[in-house]
Amino acid sequence: MSAETIEIVASNLTLDIPIYDPRARSFRHAMLRPIANTLRGATYIGGNIQKSNGVVVVRAIDNVSFRIDHGERVGIIGHNGAGKTTLLRAMAGIFEPTGGSMMTCGQIMPLFNLMEGLMPESTGREFIRIRGVLLGLEPRQIDPLIDEVAEFCELGDYIDMPVRTYSTGMLVRVAFAVATSVTSDILLFDELIGAGDARFLKKGEERLRRFAQRSSIVVIATHNHDILLKWCTRALLLDHGSLIHDGDVESTLRLHDARLTATTEPAEEPQPADA
């Protein structure tokens, strides 16, 4: 596949997530939900709650269209529950569209749950193998990675010890190193990864930069403005599952901040009329 044919295309993409909790259909729950949401400050999070054929659903993605071509570095931003992670999972083929379509051309590497496949009694070597399999690697591809990952993560003798003896930082380092050891056409990040002290973070950032350079398309969902400004050339702004802006990073961040400020600032109280 030539680089020019690698792309992500969403056309009127809609994604509904059914809610099977029977309380969601009760009259009492329906009456109390607006009050509970207001008390939680939740009026600015989550997708739109609807009913479809008698089933309560959350419309996580609502009629979204865009195209990402070879060479683009795209950030996705929005409030909590805006649909960032759901959209990434739709790109990865994890979620099937309810309406419209999502087309991806190219090998996809999703970096979502780095702890998936973790078994406490497995050794570091076994954890590397498991992570490699979950990422779609063949055994012949995984074997050469083990020593390289162990050296990069500075595991030493821990490579042959059960991962239950590892700190959280050590586990994240290993999962991160495995994921960034292979080349893919399309790289999908749900937040960039911080793992360890300042020295290791610098080391990991350089590895991540080289990894991203080998990919044709990079998509990052994040709240971090600095990451968007540093890594991306374009940004998508989501609001309750809808795409409300698609443009350069600076203009998208300005719009996002303006909307966030308008939502969180208290309304001015009316002034009494002059006597």
N, C-alpha and C positions, 0 to 999 in steps of 0.2 A: 504493500500500500504506500503510495507516495504521500509526502507530507501535506501536499495541497488538498488531498481528499480527507484528511482528518478534521472532523468538525463535530459540533454539538448543535442540534437544531430542535427547539421547542416550538410547536405550533398549536396555539390555543390550548395549552396544557392545563388540564384540571385534574385534581387529585383529591378524592374524598376518603376520609378514614372513618369507618363505622365504629360507633360506640355501643357496646353490647351490655353495658351496665343497665339493669332494668330500672334503676332509680332515675336514669335520664329521661324515662318516658312517663314518670309519675307526675301528677298534677302538682303535688306539694313541692317536688324538686324544681319543677318549672317555675313556680311562683317565687321560690327562695333564691334561685340562681342569680338573678340580677342584683339582689341585695348582697349576696355573698361575694360576687365579683367586685362590687363597689367597695366593700369593706377590705378586700384583699388588695385593692388598687389594681385590679386585673382588667380594667376596661381597655388597656392598651397592649394586651398580650393575647396570643392564641389566634387560631383561625376562626372562620365564621361557622357557628353552629346552625345546622339546618336539619330538615327531615326529608328523607328520600324513600318513597315506598313504605312509609311507616317506620323506617329505621333512622335513629338519630345519627347524624354524621357530622364530622368536622371537615369543612372545606379548607384543607391545608394549602392547596395551590389553586388559584382561581383564574383561568383563562389567560395564561402567561405565554408570551411568544418572544423569542430572541434567537440569535444565531451567534455561535462562537467559532471562529476559524483558526486555522493553523497559526501559531506564533503569538496568540493572545494570552494575556495574564489577567484574569477577571476575578474581582472580588464581589462577594454577596454580603450585603449589610441590611440590617433592619432590627426592629425591637425583638425582645424575647417572644417566641411564638410566631414570628412573621412568616416562617416557612423556609428558612435558610437550609436547615439540615434536611428537611423533607425534599427540597429541590435537588440537593446534592444526591440524595438516595435515588431520586427519579433518574438523574443523569447516570448513576451507576447501574441502573436496571434493577434495583432492589424493590422499588415501588412501581406497580403497573398503573399507567394513567387511567383515570375514570373517564376522561374526555380528552379530545385532541390527541397529540402525539409527542413523544420524545424520541429523537433519533440521535444515536452516537455512532460515529465511524472512527474506529481506532481501538487499540488495547487500553483498557481503563485500569488505573491503580487507585482504589479508594483508600484513604487513610482516615478511618473513622474510629472504631473502637480498638485501640492498640492492645487491650488486655484480652481480647477474644481468643479462646483456645487455651487460656491459662489453666493448668492443672498443678496444684501446689506441690505434689510429690515429684513432678517431672524435673529433670536436671536442666541447666541452662542450654545444653546441646539439644535436648529434646524439645524445649520450648522454641528454639530457633527453627527446628524442623517443622513443628506444628504451625508456627506462624508462616513459614514458607509455603506449606501446603494450602493454608487458608488464602494466601495471596495468589494461588494458582500456579506455583512453581513446580517443576518436575524434580524428582529426587536427585537427578544428575546436576540440576542447577543449585540445589540446596547445599549439597555436601561441601563445595568449595567456599560457601559463605560462612561456615561455622567459625573457622579460625579468624577470618577477616572481621566478623562481627565481634567476636570475643576480644580481639586486639583493640578495635575501635572503642568498645565499651569499657575497656580496662578491667575486665572481670577477673583475670588471673585464675587462681584455683577455684573460684566460684563457678566457673563454667561447668564443673562436674558436680556441683552441689544442688540440692532441691531448691526450686525457685521460692519456696516458702521462707527460705532464709534470706531472700533478697529484700532490699528496701524498695519502696514504690519507685524511687528515682532510678534504681538499677533496672527494674522491670521495664519502665518506659524507655530507657536507653536501648535495651535489647530489641524491643518491638520496633522502635524507631529505626535502628540500624538495619534490621532485616528489611523493613519496608523501603528503605532508601538504597538498597543494594542492587536493585534491578531497574531496568529502563522500561518506561511505558510511554504510550502516545499521549494519554490524557491522565492528568494527575488531579485528584479531588481531595481537598483538605477540609475537614471540619475543625477549624481552629488550628493554628500552627502550634508546634509542640515545644514546651520548655521542660528540659529534663536535666536537673543537676545544678552544679555550681557555675559561676561565671565562665571559668575556663572551658568547661564542657559545653556550655551553651554556645560559645564562640566556635568551638570545634564542630558542634552539631549544625550551626547555621551555615558554615562553609560547605558541609556535606549536603545540606538541603539545597543550597544554591546550585551546586553542581548537578544534583538530581533534577531540579526544576529545569535547568538548562538543557538536559537531555530529553525533556518532554516537549511535545508539540503544543499542548494546551494545559494551562494550570488554572484551576478554579479554587478559590479560598473563601469559605464562609467564616466571618469573624466579626467581633465587636471592636477590635483593636484598630484604631485609625492609623497608627504608625505602621502596622503591618500592611494595610491597604496602600498607603502612600509609598512604601518601600518596595513592595512586591508586584503591585498591579498597575495596569495601564488603563483599566476600564472597571466600572463598578455598576452593579445592579442593586437598586433599592427596593426591598419588599415591604409591604404593609398588609397585614392580615391575609397573606397569601397572594396578593396582587402585586404585579410589577408596576411601580409608579414612576420609576426613572431609570434610564439606561444611558450612561454617559461617562465622561472622564471622572477620575477619582475625586478631584477637588470639588467639582460642582455637586457630585452625589453626596459627599460628606457634608457640604454646606446645607443642602436640602434636608438631609437626615437630621442634622443638629437643630435646624430651624423648626422642623416638625416636632422633634422631641421637646424642645423648649416650649413651644406653643401648647403641648399637651400637658406638661408638668407644672407650668406657671398657673397660680390661682387667678381666677377671673376677678376683674376689678369690681368693687362694690359700687352700686349706683350712688351718685352724689345727690344730696337733698337740693331741691329747687330753691332759688333765692326767694326770700320773703318779699 
